[in-house]
């Protein structure tokens, strides 16, 4: 990560287009903001837009703006994101979700450095640094003709790949400490101590949601833990403890799948019953304590044969 941050500083010193790649939750927007804050455009706007969230018919209008009467509902002229980011940085998040027609228009803007609003004839110069981000494999999308190769190379002048959390587990203690301090301040609580066993469990988890998932977990723990109490392994939702529990007590014979499944179900059943008892039998409170949705709780109760009474 230190080497990546050094590379980021070098990137920030230029106006080159950057393509950030990495799984969801690895911090691509955070990196984009850091590039902006460290560059010569830091005093100008940073504009972020999630391409995947744009309605199909409004992509071009959102990016490049439109003139009054350009289409039904265009009751007044409006600047697009390229204009509002003038002099600054424009982050195009989830760029892999852009349709081929919009990709062609974006490529033209990047190559020519100018555009027109929808329904307009005035040429507007493009003075925004573009950073694109995606969790997709764009090279595979090029192979399947979902993404233009020429646009890919225009965006990936400087490619920057962010590693998933499971490949940088040595950062876990510092990240946990960072988020504990952040949310303790937010909720006006003293920062709780973190038992070493909690970190042990977190090191054995696969982190599909990456750093974002870790942040949300720590936030949940801070909210639920009474002030002055340390966070211990029993405070972790079951899914964050399962991997280490398997290593400690499950059958070790790789061919004994039935025994392993039985052991896991028994462990889960025991945890749910103890949590229900602690919550006075209230299923919604027990679900919240376990960090799962009530509907998930009801399904687990049914699957494990746990009934009222």
C-alpha positions in Angstrom: 0.0 0.0 0.0 2.9 2.4 0.6 4.2 1.7 -2.9 0.7 2.3 -4.3 0.4 5.6 -2.4 3.8 6.7 -3.8 2.5 6.0 -7.2 -0.6 7.9 -6.5 1.4 11.0 -5.6 3.2 10.8 -8.9 -0.2 10.5 -10.7 -1.6 13.5 -8.8 1.2 15.7 -10.2 -0.1 15.3 -13.7 -3.3 15.9 -15.6 -3.3 12.4 -17.2 -6.6 10.4 -17.4 -6.7 7.7 -14.7 -8.5 4.3 -14.7 -9.1 3.0 -11.2 -9.8 -0.7 -11.0 -10.7 -2.9 -8.1 -13.5 -4.8 -6.3 -16.4 -3.0 -4.8 -15.5 -1.4 -1.5 -11.7 -1.1 -2.1 -11.9 2.7 -1.9 -11.7 3.8 -5.5 -13.6 7.1 -4.9 -11.4 7.8 -1.9 -8.3 7.4 -4.1 -9.8 9.7 -6.8 -10.5 12.4 -4.2 -6.9 12.0 -3.0 -5.6 12.4 -6.5 -7.7 15.6 -6.9 -6.6 17.0 -3.5 -2.9 16.5 -4.3 -3.0 17.9 -7.8 -2.9 21.4 -9.3 -6.7 21.4 -9.6 -7.4 21.0 -5.9 -9.1 24.4 -5.5 -11.5 23.6 -8.3 -14.6 21.3 -8.1 -14.4 17.6 -7.6 -17.5 16.1 -9.3 -18.4 12.4 -8.9 -21.1 10.6 -10.9 -22.2 7.0 -10.7 -22.7 6.1 -14.4 -24.7 2.9 -13.4 -27.3 5.1 -11.7 -28.1 7.2 -14.7 -31.4 6.6 -16.5 -30.8 5.2 -20.0 -32.2 8.2 -21.8 -30.5 10.9 -19.7 -26.8 9.8 -19.8 -25.8 12.3 -22.5 -27.8 15.1 -21.0 -26.3 14.4 -17.5 -22.7 14.4 -18.8 -22.9 17.2 -21.3 -26.0 19.2 -20.4 -28.9 20.2 -22.6 -30.6 23.3 -24.0 -34.2 24.3 -23.3 -36.6 22.3 -25.4 -34.0 19.7 -26.4 -36.4 17.0 -25.4 -39.7 16.5 -23.6 -39.3 17.8 -20.1 -36.3 20.1 -20.8 -38.0 23.2 -19.6 -34.8 25.1 -19.0 -31.1 24.8 -20.1 -28.9 22.9 -17.8 -25.1 22.4 -17.5 -23.8 18.9 -17.5 -21.2 17.3 -15.2 -18.3 18.2 -17.6 -19.2 21.8 -17.2 -19.7 21.8 -13.5 -16.3 20.1 -13.1 -14.6 22.8 -15.2 -11.1 23.3 -14.0 -11.4 20.4 -11.6 -11.8 16.7 -11.7 -14.7 14.5 -12.9 -15.0 11.0 -11.6 -16.9 8.6 -13.8 -17.7 5.8 -11.4 -18.8 2.4 -12.7 -17.7 3.3 -16.2 -18.1 -0.3 -17.3 -21.9 0.1 -17.1 -21.9 2.8 -19.9 -23.7 1.7 -23.0 -21.9 1.6 -26.3 -23.6 4.7 -27.7 -22.6 6.8 -24.8 -19.1 5.3 -24.9 -18.7 6.6 -28.4 -19.7 10.2 -27.4 -17.5 10.1 -24.3 -14.5 9.0 -26.5 -15.1 11.9 -28.9 -15.1 14.4 -26.0 -11.9 12.9 -24.5 -10.1 13.0 -27.9 -11.3 16.4 -29.1 -11.5 18.2 -25.8 -14.9 19.8 -26.6 -18.6 19.0 -26.8 -22.0 20.5 -27.4 -25.0 20.3 -25.0 -27.9 18.2 -26.2 -30.0 20.3 -28.5 -27.3 23.0 -28.7 -24.8 24.1 -31.4 -22.3 26.0 -29.3 -19.0 24.2 -28.8 -17.9 24.1 -25.2 -14.3 23.3 -24.3 -13.7 20.4 -21.9 -11.4 21.5 -19.1 -11.9 18.7 -16.5 -9.5 16.0 -15.5 -11.2 12.7 -16.0 -10.8 9.7 -13.6 -12.8 6.6 -14.4 -13.4 3.7 -12.0 -14.8 0.2 -12.4 -15.1 -3.1 -10.6 -15.5 -4.9 -13.9 -12.9 -6.7 -16.0 -12.9 -4.2 -18.9 -10.5 -6.4 -21.0 -13.0 -9.2 -20.8 -15.8 -6.7 -21.7 -13.7 -5.7 -24.8 -13.4 -9.3 -25.8 -17.2 -9.7 -25.6 -17.8 -6.3 -27.3 -19.4 -4.8 -24.2 -16.8 -2.1 -24.0 -14.9 -0.1 -26.7 -11.2 -0.9 -26.9 -10.3 2.6 -28.1 -12.1 4.1 -25.1 -10.4 1.7 -22.8 -6.9 2.8 -23.9 -8.0 6.5 -23.8 -9.1 6.1 -20.2 -6.2 3.8 -19.1 -3.4 6.3 -19.7 -2.6 5.6 -16.1 -4.1 2.4 -14.8 -4.2 2.1 -11.0 -5.4 -1.2 -9.4 -6.5 -1.3 -5.8 -6.0 -4.6 -4.0 -8.9 -6.3 -2.1 -8.8 -6.3 1.7 -8.1 -10.0 1.8 -4.7 -9.4 0.1 -3.7 -6.7 2.7 -4.8 -8.2 6.0 -1.8 -6.8 7.7 -3.6 -3.4 7.5 -6.6 -4.7 9.5 -5.5 -3.5 13.0 -4.8 0.0 11.7 -8.0 0.2 9.7 -10.1 -1.0 12.7 -8.4 1.6 14.9 -9.1 4.3 12.3 -12.8 3.4 12.1 -13.2 2.9 15.8 -11.9 6.5 16.4 -14.1 7.9 13.6 -17.4 6.4 14.8 -16.6 6.8 18.5 -16.3 10.6 17.8 -19.5 10.5 15.7 -21.6 8.9 18.4 -19.9 10.8 21.3 -18.5 7.6 22.9 -15.1 6.8 24.3 -13.2 4.6 21.9 -13.6 1.0 23.1 -10.7 -1.3 23.5 -10.6 -4.1 20.9 -9.8 -7.6 22.1 -7.0 -9.4 20.2 -9.4 -12.3 19.5 -11.6 -9.9 17.5 -8.7 -9.1 15.1 -7.9 -12.9 14.9 -11.4 -13.5 13.7 -11.3 -10.7 11.2 -8.1 -12.0 9.7 -9.8 -15.3 8.9 -12.8 -13.6 7.1 -12.8 -13.3 3.3 -14.1 -9.7 3.1 -16.3 -9.8 0.0 -17.2 -6.1 0.7 -13.6 -5.1 1.3 -12.8 -2.0 3.4 -16.3 -0.6 3.1 -17.7 -3.8 4.7 -15.1 -3.5 7.5 -16.1 0.1 8.1 -19.8 -0.7 8.3 -19.0 -3.6 10.7 -17.0 -1.3 13.1 -19.8 1.3 12.9 -22.3 -1.4 13.9 -20.1 -2.6 16.8 -19.7 1.0 18.1 -23.4 1.7 17.9 -24.4 -1.5 19.8 -21.7 -1.6 22.4 -22.4 0.2 25.7 -19.9 3.0 26.5 -16.8 1.9 28.5 -17.1 -1.8 27.4 -14.4 -3.5 25.3 -15.4 -5.1 22.0 -14.9 -8.9 22.4 -15.3 -11.8 20.0 -18.9 -12.5 21.2 -19.8 -9.1 19.9 -19.0 -10.1 16.3 -21.9 -11.4 14.1 -21.7 -15.1 13.5 -20.5 -14.8 9.9 -17.4 -13.0 11.0 -16.5 -15.7 13.5 -17.3 -18.8 11.4 -14.0 -19.2 9.6 -11.8 -19.2 12.8 -14.3 -21.3 14.7 -14.0 -23.9 11.9 -10.3 -23.9 12.4 -10.6 -24.3 16.1 -13.2 -27.0 16.5 -14.6 -28.5 13.3 -13.8 -32.0 12.0 -10.4 -31.9 10.2 -11.0 -34.7 7.7 -11.6 -33.1 4.4 -13.9 -35.9 3.3 -16.2 -35.6 6.3 -18.5 -33.0 4.7 -21.6 -34.2 6.5 -19.9 -34.0 9.9 -18.7 -30.5 9.1 -22.1 -29.3 8.0 -23.7 -30.8 11.1 -21.1 -29.1 13.3 -21.7 -25.7 11.6 -25.4 -26.0 12.0 -25.1 -27.0 15.6 -22.8 -24.0 16.3 -25.2 -21.7 14.5 -28.2 -23.1 16.3 -26.5 -22.7 19.7 -25.5 -19.1 18.9 -29.1 -18.2 17.8 -30.6 -19.8 20.9 -28.3 -18.0 23.2 -28.9 -14.7 21.5 -32.7 -15.2 21.6 -32.4 -15.9 25.3 -30.4 -12.8 25.8 -33.0 -10.8 23.9 -36.0 -12.2 25.8 -37.1 -14.2 22.8 -37.5 -11.1 20.6 -36.6 -12.2 17.1 -36.1 -8.7 15.7 -33.7 -7.7 18.6 -31.8 -11.0 18.2 -31.4 -10.4 14.4 -30.0 -6.9 15.1 -27.6 -8.3 17.7 -26.4 -10.9 15.2 -26.1 -8.3 12.5 -28.5 -10.0 10.1 -31.8 -8.9 8.5 -35.0 -10.1 10.4 -36.1 -12.0 7.3 -32.8 -13.9 7.3 -33.3 -14.6 10.9 -36.7 -16.1 10.3 -35.3 -18.3 7.5 -32.6 -19.6 9.7 -35.0 -20.4 12.5 -37.2 -22.4 10.1 -34.2 -24.2 8.6 -32.7 -25.1 12.0 -36.1 -26.2 13.4 -36.3 -23.5 16.1 -39.9 -22.8 16.9 -41.7 -20.6 19.5 -41.8 -22.2 22.9 
